[in-house]
Each structure stands twice: as C-alpha cells, then as structure tokens.
Amino acid sequence: MEPTIRIEDSWKAALAPEFSSAYMGDLKRFLLGEKDGGRQIFPRGSEYFRALDLTPLDKVRVVILGQDPYHGDGQAHGLCFSVRPGVRTPPSLVNIYKELKDDLGIPPARHGFLESWARQGVLLLNSVLTVERGRAASHQGRGWERFTDAVIRAVNEQRQPVVFMLWGSYAQRKAAFVDQSRHLVLKAPHPSPLSAHSGFLGCRHFSKANAFLVSRGFDPIDWRLPENPEVADGR
C-alpha cells in the first residue's frame, strides 16, 4: 500500500498470492483515493500490518480477533484492542483486564498498549485493517476481510497447535472453519460493555489458553503488561 509498510518475511511468503491478487490492487487504489481526497486513515500506513510484523507465522500461539481499528485520534496502531501509550484504555479492554485479574490475578495495566503480547506470539488481528477517522466500519467490504480470512487460514494450516480466542459472534463466524481437532477454540461474548456480563467475564480464557499451551510443550503467555510501555519502531 505504501513504501513504508513493513511485514515479517514468513507472512510475506504465506500471503504472496493475496498481495498479488486483483482485490488487493483494488483495495490499494481505494486507500490511495481516500487519502488523495483528504480523508485521514487510521492506523498510519506503516502499521497496517503491524500485527503480522510483530508475530511471525511460525511463532503464533494465540489468535485474538477484533473487527475494526479504533477510529479516534491517536488510538489505532495495528493491533486489535490495543491503543498507544498515553491513550485512555477503551471500555472493551477495561473488561479484558477485569477478566485477567479474576482469572490469573493480574492487576489491570495503567495503559492499553498490548505489544508485549504480540511479541510473545499472540496475533492481535482485526478483520478490517484500516478505518477513516471518526467513521466506524467505514472500510468494511473493501477487501480486508478476504485478506484476513487468508491470514486465519494460514494459521489454521500450521502444524503446531494454536489457541483461538473468539469473542463475539462476528469473530466466531469469521473463524468457523478452524480445525478444532488440532487447535483450541475458545468462544465467549464480546468484552464490550454491552455484552461482557453475558459470559465474557468469567470465561477464564487466559488460564485455559496457557494450560493448553503448556500441555502441548509450549511456554505459557505472560499476560502481564510492562508498567512503562514504549512504542518501538523496530521488530
């Protein structure tokens, strides 16, 4: 999409057919047209594929699916549910922190920056990777969903077992094809304040994920977040 875009090599190889496809060409033209028209797109171009850049395909241990990037100023940076340091923690993430505390005793972080999870193998993937400032869901149906379906298929086809945390009906539909004979699929309502009390709070997904990983010979995820997060430009 832009010369500054970065994406880790294993994903470049796995998704090469997508990047060379007609629909991705159409998506690129759409985004360039939006920018030429003066519209502000979040996240910035170098972070469209941040989730893939931070979590190589063969290192994926957990997948968390979101829907759209945040559309407020300074929020989105390419990881679902995550916001930049210094930005107020969004309500859904507040509920994720509540569940972490109840499940694993981890005190809520004072920030919403989740890069340390991504660096441990948690793929924080939105279904749609861009949005227009102030217009939720404005880039749905432009091709991103097809691309992120290919991302999920690539993870599903990996030999190593992976945990899929599917929060809400949208995520559950999107990953319905995941092979549950090899991977652990955990389902719960979305952590949004509208639905969190319908079963997300109390779902114990974080401890269940770690128990599964350890049982398969992998290290558990350290869900504690650094006290003082920093945005890193490198890998």
PyMOL commands that set and color helices and strands:
alter all, ss='L'
color gray80, all
select helices_A, chain A and resi 9-14+16-19+22-36+45-47+50-54+57-59+91-104+115-119+144-156+169-174+196-198+205-215
alter helices_A, ss='H'
color red, helices_A
select strands_A, chain A and resi 41-42+62-66+122-126+131-132+163-167+184-188
alter strands_A, ss='S'
color yellow, strands_A
deselect
rebuild
show_as cartoon
